[in-house]
Amino acid sequence: MTSVFPLSPHPSTPASTTTVYTGDQIQGIPVVSQLAVADLAPGQHHRVYFQGVQMGSGQHWYVPVMVAKGAHPGPCVGLVAGVHGDEMSSISAVQRIMAQLNPAEMAGTVLAAIGVSRPAVEYTQSWWPTAQGGGTPYDPNRLWPGDENGDTAPSRHAGLLWNRLFQPNLDVAMDYHTVTTGSDFALFLYADLRQPAVRQMAELFPVDQVMDDPGLAGTLETAFVTANIPALTVEIGSPRCFDPDKIALAVEGSLNVLKQQGIVPGPLGRTAAEVSTIFGNGLASIRSTQGGFLELLVDLRDPVEAGQPVALQRNAFGDVVADYHSPVAGVVAIVARDALCEPGSRVMQILYQRDQSQG
Ligand SMILES: [Zn+2]
């Protein structure tokens, strides 16, 4: 095991951040509009609702937040689930991590935000539906760090969470996702491996695949990394339902991160090295050229060669109207599960290693 990159409170932490209780309670749980974990009693579990953006009716969306505040000081790790609303395994994984924590024996804090994009979660849909424009939906993972004075409710919601919950408290973060409805995903990390602390975290996860990824603008992961808060995105398989085997491995990797940082006692579980995790730095997309019904010739985690047939498509009469080949040698990371396939839609994505010499 390599040396531990110590996590010290990041320098941008505003000294003035305090907890603001609104005075409201929801189902007996206090509501906060701002949280400083330093204000919470050590050695205990805490639950609050974070007051997010207002709805058009004037009421607010409230995000359930759990904090396991260790008896002893240490870093604060954030666990975020439900930025996309149809990614239920993210919620189960974070719940299971929190249930295993005993604050009395912890040195540091774990803060969990569950079901961040409230209206998307309520309707089990990926994107946040708004009232504007007759119901324009927004991708809630392309707008971080948000803007409290932004033009849309999801942007404002992200800004509130960022300014008043995440950025002031977190030293490290893990954002849990799955693939979106209609597809399926291996157990997979997006991680900017150029960052030593991020690489160390990624190597602690016993996942199928890791993509070394500089990060997409607007994702929560990229917002964290840009703010010098080491972070990665954990993709836990299929959407809508719980994916129990992948959830268990995601929990094991997350607990490894907490153990290696000394927040939680105990020996490490399995890591990437022990499960022969495949690393790549490219994700080749195969998109359909025709409308039709899709038949997969390979499935998740299968190795493929460049040029290998991976899927075909039939019209309503059963004739083959398109066949698809892998453009690279790699492993299957994402597949379409919806058999009906419009032109241009994602058939498959293959994780592969780009030629470094060609940049
Ligand atoms: Zn997602």
Residues whose N, C-alpha, C, O or C-beta is under 5 A from the ligand:
A	BS01	ZN	H84 E87 H177 T178
